[in-house]
Amino acid sequence: MLEIKEIVTCTMVLFAVIDIIGSIPVIIALRQKVGRIQSEKASFVAGLIMIGFLFLGESILHLIGIDVNSFAVAGAFIIFFLALEMILGVQLYKDDSAETASVVPIAFPLIAGAGTLTSLLSLRAEYDVANIIAAIVINIVIVYIVLKSSKRIENALGISGINIIRKVFGVVLMAIAVKLFAGNVQQLFVG
């Protein structure tokens, strides 16, 4: 049931998509704007959204007549464009900034955004649900730690350190997108 290799793979995929380290500048700006970020609440809500979508997302897709492989291919495109944003330092998708930082925009869409939810269904097409849930829990713990210590992380890494990490995870994310696309596009034409 639980396989370390699958858990590590799923954890790395979600870690790259969530990009909590790359989001530190956004988190710091929000903290300066609204005063305090409720790390516990943001982490808990993001975890609930991710686990809920892991189980209900496929049913919603079936309700509208889309199979998981088609969604995974579409998700591969989203992940690819997220990777481009990270590598090139451009913003292809722009969010409106919110007044509060408790749940919106930290939990959703910063942590459990479209890329994360798409990745969850893409992972579900390839991996066991128990391993994905373990990966979600590991990532939520990491998110919580980063939210709690974002100021110390910013001071330790500096702007250039954060930019380097963001670009490295962008390349990892692009490779994941190519793998998801190649693996699931074949399934669309089988049968």
Kinemage of the C-alpha trace (Angstrom):
@kinemage 1
@onewidth
@group {chain A} dominant
@subgroup {mainchain}
@vectorlist {calphas} color= white
{ca met a 1} P 0.000 0.000 0.000
{ca leu a 2} L 2.446 2.714 1.147
{ca glu a 3} L 5.547 2.807 -1.052
{ca ile a 4} L 8.428 5.126 -0.174
{ca lys a 5} L 9.369 5.674 -3.836
{ca glu a 6} L 5.814 6.772 -4.763
{ca ile a 7} L 5.543 8.981 -1.679
{ca val a 8} L 8.857 10.687 -2.494
{ca thr a 9} L 7.849 11.201 -6.142
{ca cys a 10} L 4.412 12.596 -5.240
{ca thr a 11} L 5.945 14.776 -2.519
{ca met a 12} L 8.471 16.246 -4.949
{ca val a 13} L 5.801 16.895 -7.613
{ca leu a 14} L 3.540 18.671 -5.127
{ca phe a 15} L 6.470 20.537 -3.555
{ca ala a 16} L 7.511 21.845 -6.979
{ca val a 17} L 3.947 22.811 -7.955
{ca ile a 18} L 3.074 24.434 -4.621
{ca asp a 19} L 6.450 26.245 -4.782
{ca ile a 20} L 6.203 27.489 -1.206
{ca ile a 21} L 9.866 28.572 -1.227
{ca gly a 22} L 9.326 30.585 -4.414
{ca ser a 23} L 6.216 32.096 -2.809
{ca ile a 24} L 8.149 33.518 0.146
{ca pro a 25} L 8.331 37.005 -1.443
{ca val a 26} L 4.525 36.960 -1.890
{ca ile a 27} L 4.029 35.720 1.692
{ca ile a 28} L 6.306 38.440 3.064
{ca ala a 29} L 4.481 41.132 1.075
{ca leu a 30} L 1.122 39.853 2.355
{ca arg a 31} L 2.392 39.784 5.939
{ca gln a 32} L 3.556 43.388 5.603
{ca lys a 33} L 0.197 44.383 4.120
{ca val a 34} L -2.177 42.637 6.557
{ca gly a 35} L 0.028 42.296 9.620
{ca arg a 36} L -0.167 38.603 10.541
{ca ile a 37} L -0.603 35.374 8.595
{ca gln a 38} L -2.436 32.560 10.382
{ca ser a 39} L -0.082 29.719 9.435
{ca glu a 40} L -2.132 26.981 11.124
{ca lys a 41} L -5.404 28.010 9.476
{ca ala a 42} L -3.861 28.479 6.027
{ca ser a 43} L -2.103 25.078 6.163
{ca phe a 44} L -5.173 23.223 7.456
{ca val a 45} L -7.541 24.724 4.869
{ca ala a 46} L -5.083 24.059 2.018
{ca gly a 47} L -4.753 20.414 3.149
{ca leu a 48} L -8.543 20.001 3.276
{ca ile a 49} L -8.939 21.483 -0.201
{ca met a 50} L -6.253 19.184 -1.622
{ca ile a 51} L -7.563 15.991 -0.016
{ca gly a 52} L -11.158 16.895 -0.897
{ca phe a 53} L -10.256 17.482 -4.530
{ca leu a 54} L -8.228 14.273 -4.629
{ca phe a 55} L -11.408 12.314 -3.847
{ca leu a 56} L -14.135 14.476 -5.419
{ca gly a 57} L -12.243 15.836 -8.416
{ca glu a 58} L -12.570 12.645 -10.447
{ca ser a 59} L -16.335 12.439 -9.752
{ca ile a 60} L -16.756 16.016 -10.863
{ca leu a 61} L -14.855 15.222 -14.064
{ca his a 62} L -17.024 12.165 -14.763
{ca leu a 63} L -20.112 14.283 -14.158
{ca ile a 64} L -19.039 16.626 -16.967
{ca gly a 65} L -17.750 13.785 -19.165
{ca ile a 66} L -13.972 14.177 -18.910
{ca asp a 67} L -11.683 11.226 -18.146
{ca val a 68} L -8.681 11.483 -15.816
{ca asn a 69} L -6.150 11.018 -18.644
{ca ser a 70} L -7.576 13.985 -20.570
{ca phe a 71} L -7.471 16.072 -17.396
{ca ala a 72} L -3.889 14.922 -16.774
{ca val a 73} L -2.853 16.042 -20.282
{ca ala a 74} L -4.509 19.419 -19.683
{ca gly a 75} L -2.794 19.524 -16.294
{ca ala a 76} L 0.542 18.850 -17.956
{ca phe a 77} L 0.047 22.034 -19.993
{ca ile a 78} L -0.765 24.041 -16.845
{ca ile a 79} L 2.268 22.643 -15.033
{ca phe a 80} L 4.400 23.415 -18.103
{ca phe a 81} L 3.273 27.059 -18.078
{ca leu a 82} L 3.860 27.297 -14.308
{ca ala a 83} L 7.386 26.016 -14.949
{ca leu a 84} L 7.881 28.659 -17.653
{ca glu a 85} L 6.823 31.355 -15.170
{ca met a 86} L 9.345 30.054 -12.633
{ca ile a 87} L 12.234 29.705 -15.086
{ca leu a 88} L 11.731 32.896 -17.083
{ca gly a 89} L 10.550 35.072 -14.191
{ca val a 90} L 7.433 36.184 -16.047
{ca gln a 91} L 3.847 36.149 -14.830
{ca leu a 92} L 1.408 34.507 -17.242
{ca tyr a 93} L -1.469 34.359 -14.762
{ca lys a 94} L -2.286 37.272 -12.505
{ca asp a 95} L -4.322 37.071 -9.276
{ca asp a 96} L -6.172 39.944 -7.687
{ca ser a 97} L -4.633 40.730 -4.311
{ca ala a 98} L -6.894 40.136 -1.347
{ca glu a 99} L -7.570 42.157 1.800
{ca thr a 100} L -6.900 39.274 4.207
{ca ala a 101} L -4.250 36.593 4.088
{ca ser a 102} L -5.725 33.853 6.299
{ca val a 103} L -7.338 31.565 3.762
{ca val a 104} L -7.350 33.655 0.603
{ca pro a 105} L -4.838 33.996 -1.055
{ca ile a 106} L -2.470 31.830 1.053
{ca ala a 107} L -4.456 28.548 1.294
{ca phe a 108} L -6.212 29.143 -2.016
{ca pro a 109} L -4.895 29.817 -4.642
{ca leu a 110} L -1.254 30.163 -3.466
{ca ile a 111} L -0.934 26.665 -1.929
{ca ala a 112} L -3.950 24.734 -3.239
{ca gly a 113} L -4.317 26.499 -6.567
{ca ala a 114} L -5.182 25.291 -10.044
{ca gly a 115} L -1.735 23.806 -10.645
{ca thr a 116} L -1.813 21.865 -7.378
{ca leu a 117} L -5.333 20.518 -7.934
{ca thr a 118} L -4.516 19.568 -11.511
{ca ser a 119} L -1.361 17.828 -10.327
{ca leu a 120} L -3.333 15.850 -7.736
{ca leu a 121} L -5.598 14.346 -10.391
{ca ser a 122} L -2.643 13.759 -12.676
{ca leu a 123} L -0.863 11.932 -9.847
{ca arg a 124} L -4.023 9.950 -9.097
{ca ala a 125} L -3.909 8.615 -12.647
{ca glu a 126} L -0.476 7.088 -11.916
{ca tyr a 127} L -0.079 6.530 -8.160
{ca asp a 128} L -1.889 4.969 -5.193
{ca val a 129} L -4.187 7.348 -3.271
{ca ala a 130} L -2.608 6.489 0.110
{ca asn a 131} L 0.807 7.561 -1.190
{ca ile a 132} L -0.628 10.820 -2.548
{ca ile a 133} L -2.299 11.572 0.804
{ca ala a 134} L 1.033 10.946 2.568
{ca ala a 135} L 2.665 13.373 0.105
{ca ile a 136} L -0.062 15.969 0.784
{ca val a 137} L 0.503 15.684 4.549
{ca ile a 138} L 4.287 16.014 4.141
{ca asn a 139} L 3.827 19.094 1.948
{ca ile a 140} L 1.348 20.702 4.346
{ca val a 141} L 3.862 20.238 7.184
{ca ile a 142} L 6.540 21.862 4.992
{ca val a 143} L 4.134 24.693 4.090
{ca tyr a 144} L 3.350 25.259 7.770
{ca ile a 145} L 7.045 25.390 8.690
{ca val a 146} L 7.789 27.804 5.837
{ca leu a 147} L 4.836 30.051 6.719
{ca lys a 148} L 5.922 30.124 10.369
{ca ser a 149} L 9.533 30.912 9.544
{ca ser a 150} L 9.240 32.892 6.300
{ca lys a 151} L 11.110 35.903 7.658
{ca arg a 152} L 14.081 33.789 8.825
{ca ile a 153} L 14.146 31.913 5.481
{ca glu a 154} L 14.129 35.198 3.579
{ca asn a 155} L 17.058 36.500 5.639
{ca ala a 156} L 19.020 33.240 5.224
{ca leu a 157} L 18.532 32.803 1.463
{ca gly a 158} L 18.389 36.383 0.291
{ca ile a 159} L 16.673 37.439 -2.919
{ca ser a 160} L 19.194 35.735 -5.219
{ca gly a 161} L 18.969 32.454 -3.264
{ca ile a 162} L 15.177 32.423 -3.559
{ca asn a 163} L 15.448 33.153 -7.296
{ca ile a 164} L 17.902 30.274 -7.820
{ca ile a 165} L 15.658 27.812 -5.955
{ca arg a 166} L 12.646 29.009 -7.953
{ca lys a 167} L 14.441 28.398 -11.269
{ca val a 168} L 15.700 24.950 -10.225
{ca phe a 169} L 12.178 23.877 -9.251
{ca gly a 170} L 10.917 25.350 -12.517
{ca val a 171} L 13.173 22.980 -14.493
{ca val a 172} L 12.044 20.033 -12.309
{ca leu a 173} L 8.427 21.035 -12.882
{ca met a 174} L 8.937 21.243 -16.651
{ca ala a 175} L 10.382 17.712 -16.695
{ca ile a 176} L 7.385 16.497 -14.665
{ca ala a 177} L 5.008 18.172 -17.129
{ca val a 178} L 6.677 16.436 -20.073
{ca lys a 179} L 6.484 13.065 -18.274
{ca leu a 180} L 2.791 13.542 -17.387
{ca phe a 181} L 1.984 14.573 -20.944
{ca ala a 182} L 3.855 11.653 -22.535
{ca gly a 183} L 2.391 9.072 -20.141
{ca asn a 184} L -1.213 10.209 -20.386
{ca val a 185} L -1.444 11.238 -24.035
{ca gln a 186} L -0.671 7.610 -24.990
{ca gln a 187} L -3.625 6.442 -22.867
{ca leu a 188} L -5.968 8.698 -24.828
{ca phe a 189} L -5.255 6.833 -28.072
{ca val a 190} L -5.203 3.281 -26.668
{ca gly a 191} L -8.372 1.350 -27.302
